[in-house]
Amino acid sequence: MWNYQKKLQYPVNIKNPDPKLASYVVSQYGGPNGEISASLRYLSQRYSMPTDAAKALLTDIGSFDLK
């Protein structure tokens, strides 16, 4: 059903690697205050919302962050 090919969509040639910048970028996505953490917090909080409108809002915000 799934065909996984581990290849980049566009070729990348890194001429001057910058480990400090790479560490910063990774922390923004996956750190404790990163985008993925925030998105998962929104998606988990939606289950305790009393109204359907509030659930829908948190679902929209949480899934928008993942894109």
Phi and psi in radians as a Rosetta constraint file:
Dihedral C 1 N 2 CA 2 C 2 CIRCULARHARMONIC -1.916 0.35
Dihedral N 2 CA 2 C 2 N 3 CIRCULARHARMONIC 2.395 0.35
Dihedral C 2 N 3 CA 3 C 3 CIRCULARHARMONIC -2.097 0.35
Dihedral N 3 CA 3 C 3 N 4 CIRCULARHARMONIC 1.835 0.35
Dihedral C 3 N 4 CA 4 C 4 CIRCULARHARMONIC -1.717 0.35
Dihedral N 4 CA 4 C 4 N 5 CIRCULARHARMONIC 2.094 0.35
Dihedral C 4 N 5 CA 5 C 5 CIRCULARHARMONIC -2.041 0.35
Dihedral N 5 CA 5 C 5 N 6 CIRCULARHARMONIC 2.080 0.35
Dihedral C 5 N 6 CA 6 C 6 CIRCULARHARMONIC -1.498 0.35
Dihedral N 6 CA 6 C 6 N 7 CIRCULARHARMONIC 1.547 0.35
Dihedral C 6 N 7 CA 7 C 7 CIRCULARHARMONIC -2.612 0.35
Dihedral N 7 CA 7 C 7 N 8 CIRCULARHARMONIC 2.704 0.35
Dihedral C 7 N 8 CA 8 C 8 CIRCULARHARMONIC -1.369 0.35
Dihedral N 8 CA 8 C 8 N 9 CIRCULARHARMONIC 2.601 0.35
Dihedral C 8 N 9 CA 9 C 9 CIRCULARHARMONIC -1.215 0.35
Dihedral N 9 CA 9 C 9 N 10 CIRCULARHARMONIC -0.661 0.35
Dihedral C 9 N 10 CA 10 C 10 CIRCULARHARMONIC -2.210 0.35
Dihedral N 10 CA 10 C 10 N 11 CIRCULARHARMONIC 2.464 0.35
Dihedral C 10 N 11 CA 11 C 11 CIRCULARHARMONIC -1.159 0.35
Dihedral N 11 CA 11 C 11 N 12 CIRCULARHARMONIC 2.468 0.35
Dihedral C 11 N 12 CA 12 C 12 CIRCULARHARMONIC -2.154 0.35
Dihedral N 12 CA 12 C 12 N 13 CIRCULARHARMONIC 2.220 0.35
Dihedral C 12 N 13 CA 13 C 13 CIRCULARHARMONIC -2.084 0.35
Dihedral N 13 CA 13 C 13 N 14 CIRCULARHARMONIC 1.915 0.35
Dihedral C 13 N 14 CA 14 C 14 CIRCULARHARMONIC -1.646 0.35
Dihedral N 14 CA 14 C 14 N 15 CIRCULARHARMONIC 2.023 0.35
Dihedral C 14 N 15 CA 15 C 15 CIRCULARHARMONIC -1.608 0.35
Dihedral N 15 CA 15 C 15 N 16 CIRCULARHARMONIC -0.681 0.35
Dihedral C 15 N 16 CA 16 C 16 CIRCULARHARMONIC -2.223 0.35
Dihedral N 16 CA 16 C 16 N 17 CIRCULARHARMONIC 1.589 0.35
Dihedral C 16 N 17 CA 17 C 17 CIRCULARHARMONIC -1.150 0.35
Dihedral N 17 CA 17 C 17 N 18 CIRCULARHARMONIC 2.461 0.35
Dihedral C 17 N 18 CA 18 C 18 CIRCULARHARMONIC -2.233 0.35
Dihedral N 18 CA 18 C 18 N 19 CIRCULARHARMONIC 1.612 0.35
Dihedral C 18 N 19 CA 19 C 19 CIRCULARHARMONIC -1.063 0.35
Dihedral N 19 CA 19 C 19 N 20 CIRCULARHARMONIC -0.575 0.35
Dihedral C 19 N 20 CA 20 C 20 CIRCULARHARMONIC -1.167 0.35
Dihedral N 20 CA 20 C 20 N 21 CIRCULARHARMONIC -0.763 0.35
Dihedral C 20 N 21 CA 21 C 21 CIRCULARHARMONIC -1.167 0.35
Dihedral N 21 CA 21 C 21 N 22 CIRCULARHARMONIC -0.687 0.35
Dihedral C 21 N 22 CA 22 C 22 CIRCULARHARMONIC -1.087 0.35
Dihedral N 22 CA 22 C 22 N 23 CIRCULARHARMONIC -0.708 0.35
Dihedral C 22 N 23 CA 23 C 23 CIRCULARHARMONIC -1.110 0.35
Dihedral N 23 CA 23 C 23 N 24 CIRCULARHARMONIC -0.691 0.35
Dihedral C 23 N 24 CA 24 C 24 CIRCULARHARMONIC -1.138 0.35
Dihedral N 24 CA 24 C 24 N 25 CIRCULARHARMONIC -0.778 0.35
Dihedral C 24 N 25 CA 25 C 25 CIRCULARHARMONIC -1.106 0.35
Dihedral N 25 CA 25 C 25 N 26 CIRCULARHARMONIC -0.769 0.35
Dihedral C 25 N 26 CA 26 C 26 CIRCULARHARMONIC -1.116 0.35
Dihedral N 26 CA 26 C 26 N 27 CIRCULARHARMONIC -0.687 0.35
Dihedral C 26 N 27 CA 27 C 27 CIRCULARHARMONIC -1.167 0.35
Dihedral N 27 CA 27 C 27 N 28 CIRCULARHARMONIC -0.527 0.35
Dihedral C 27 N 28 CA 28 C 28 CIRCULARHARMONIC -1.211 0.35
Dihedral N 28 CA 28 C 28 N 29 CIRCULARHARMONIC -0.579 0.35
Dihedral C 28 N 29 CA 29 C 29 CIRCULARHARMONIC -1.483 0.35
Dihedral N 29 CA 29 C 29 N 30 CIRCULARHARMONIC -0.797 0.35
Dihedral C 29 N 30 CA 30 C 30 CIRCULARHARMONIC -2.028 0.35
Dihedral N 30 CA 30 C 30 N 31 CIRCULARHARMONIC 0.044 0.35
Dihedral C 30 N 31 CA 31 C 31 CIRCULARHARMONIC -1.282 0.35
Dihedral N 31 CA 31 C 31 N 32 CIRCULARHARMONIC -3.132 0.35
Dihedral C 31 N 32 CA 32 C 32 CIRCULARHARMONIC -1.122 0.35
Dihedral N 32 CA 32 C 32 N 33 CIRCULARHARMONIC -0.442 0.35
Dihedral C 32 N 33 CA 33 C 33 CIRCULARHARMONIC -1.991 0.35
Dihedral N 33 CA 33 C 33 N 34 CIRCULARHARMONIC 0.422 0.35
Dihedral C 33 N 34 CA 34 C 34 CIRCULARHARMONIC -1.465 0.35
Dihedral N 34 CA 34 C 34 N 35 CIRCULARHARMONIC 3.114 0.35
Dihedral C 34 N 35 CA 35 C 35 CIRCULARHARMONIC -1.114 0.35
Dihedral N 35 CA 35 C 35 N 36 CIRCULARHARMONIC -0.725 0.35
Dihedral C 35 N 36 CA 36 C 36 CIRCULARHARMONIC -1.193 0.35
Dihedral N 36 CA 36 C 36 N 37 CIRCULARHARMONIC -0.693 0.35
Dihedral C 36 N 37 CA 37 C 37 CIRCULARHARMONIC -1.106 0.35
Dihedral N 37 CA 37 C 37 N 38 CIRCULARHARMONIC -0.755 0.35
Dihedral C 37 N 38 CA 38 C 38 CIRCULARHARMONIC -1.113 0.35
Dihedral N 38 CA 38 C 38 N 39 CIRCULARHARMONIC -0.747 0.35
Dihedral C 38 N 39 CA 39 C 39 CIRCULARHARMONIC -1.080 0.35
Dihedral N 39 CA 39 C 39 N 40 CIRCULARHARMONIC -0.759 0.35
Dihedral C 39 N 40 CA 40 C 40 CIRCULARHARMONIC -1.180 0.35
Dihedral N 40 CA 40 C 40 N 41 CIRCULARHARMONIC -0.569 0.35
Dihedral C 40 N 41 CA 41 C 41 CIRCULARHARMONIC -1.126 0.35
Dihedral N 41 CA 41 C 41 N 42 CIRCULARHARMONIC -0.769 0.35
Dihedral C 41 N 42 CA 42 C 42 CIRCULARHARMONIC -1.066 0.35
Dihedral N 42 CA 42 C 42 N 43 CIRCULARHARMONIC -0.779 0.35
Dihedral C 42 N 43 CA 43 C 43 CIRCULARHARMONIC -1.187 0.35
Dihedral N 43 CA 43 C 43 N 44 CIRCULARHARMONIC -0.574 0.35
Dihedral C 43 N 44 CA 44 C 44 CIRCULARHARMONIC -1.360 0.35
Dihedral N 44 CA 44 C 44 N 45 CIRCULARHARMONIC -0.521 0.35
Dihedral C 44 N 45 CA 45 C 45 CIRCULARHARMONIC -1.274 0.35
Dihedral N 45 CA 45 C 45 N 46 CIRCULARHARMONIC -0.362 0.35
Dihedral C 45 N 46 CA 46 C 46 CIRCULARHARMONIC -1.101 0.35
Dihedral N 46 CA 46 C 46 N 47 CIRCULARHARMONIC -0.446 0.35
Dihedral C 46 N 47 CA 47 C 47 CIRCULARHARMONIC -1.257 0.35
Dihedral N 47 CA 47 C 47 N 48 CIRCULARHARMONIC -0.332 0.35
Dihedral C 47 N 48 CA 48 C 48 CIRCULARHARMONIC -1.758 0.35
Dihedral N 48 CA 48 C 48 N 49 CIRCULARHARMONIC 0.077 0.35
Dihedral C 48 N 49 CA 49 C 49 CIRCULARHARMONIC -1.334 0.35
Dihedral N 49 CA 49 C 49 N 50 CIRCULARHARMONIC 2.399 0.35
Dihedral C 49 N 50 CA 50 C 50 CIRCULARHARMONIC -1.360 0.35
Dihedral N 50 CA 50 C 50 N 51 CIRCULARHARMONIC -0.457 0.35
Dihedral C 50 N 51 CA 51 C 51 CIRCULARHARMONIC -1.991 0.35
Dihedral N 51 CA 51 C 51 N 52 CIRCULARHARMONIC 2.693 0.35
Dihedral C 51 N 52 CA 52 C 52 CIRCULARHARMONIC -1.159 0.35
Dihedral N 52 CA 52 C 52 N 53 CIRCULARHARMONIC -0.571 0.35
Dihedral C 52 N 53 CA 53 C 53 CIRCULARHARMONIC -1.125 0.35
Dihedral N 53 CA 53 C 53 N 54 CIRCULARHARMONIC -0.711 0.35
Dihedral C 53 N 54 CA 54 C 54 CIRCULARHARMONIC -1.182 0.35
Dihedral N 54 CA 54 C 54 N 55 CIRCULARHARMONIC -0.687 0.35
Dihedral C 54 N 55 CA 55 C 55 CIRCULARHARMONIC -1.081 0.35
Dihedral N 55 CA 55 C 55 N 56 CIRCULARHARMONIC -0.761 0.35
Dihedral C 55 N 56 CA 56 C 56 CIRCULARHARMONIC -1.120 0.35
Dihedral N 56 CA 56 C 56 N 57 CIRCULARHARMONIC -0.697 0.35
Dihedral C 56 N 57 CA 57 C 57 CIRCULARHARMONIC -1.094 0.35
Dihedral N 57 CA 57 C 57 N 58 CIRCULARHARMONIC -0.833 0.35
Dihedral C 57 N 58 CA 58 C 58 CIRCULARHARMONIC -1.164 0.35
Dihedral N 58 CA 58 C 58 N 59 CIRCULARHARMONIC -0.580 0.35
Dihedral C 58 N 59 CA 59 C 59 CIRCULARHARMONIC -1.148 0.35
Dihedral N 59 CA 59 C 59 N 60 CIRCULARHARMONIC -0.758 0.35
Dihedral C 59 N 60 CA 60 C 60 CIRCULARHARMONIC -1.116 0.35
Dihedral N 60 CA 60 C 60 N 61 CIRCULARHARMONIC -0.766 0.35
Dihedral C 60 N 61 CA 61 C 61 CIRCULARHARMONIC -1.143 0.35
Dihedral N 61 CA 61 C 61 N 62 CIRCULARHARMONIC -0.806 0.35
Dihedral C 61 N 62 CA 62 C 62 CIRCULARHARMONIC -1.152 0.35
Dihedral N 62 CA 62 C 62 N 63 CIRCULARHARMONIC -0.668 0.35
Dihedral C 62 N 63 CA 63 C 63 CIRCULARHARMONIC -1.391 0.35
Dihedral N 63 CA 63 C 63 N 64 CIRCULARHARMONIC -0.441 0.35
Dihedral C 63 N 64 CA 64 C 64 CIRCULARHARMONIC -1.185 0.35
Dihedral N 64 CA 64 C 64 N 65 CIRCULARHARMONIC -0.642 0.35
Dihedral C 64 N 65 CA 65 C 65 CIRCULARHARMONIC -1.129 0.35
Dihedral N 65 CA 65 C 65 N 66 CIRCULARHARMONIC -0.498 0.35
Dihedral C 65 N 66 CA 66 C 66 CIRCULARHARMONIC -1.347 0.35
Dihedral N 66 CA 66 C 66 N 67 CIRCULARHARMONIC -0.290 0.35
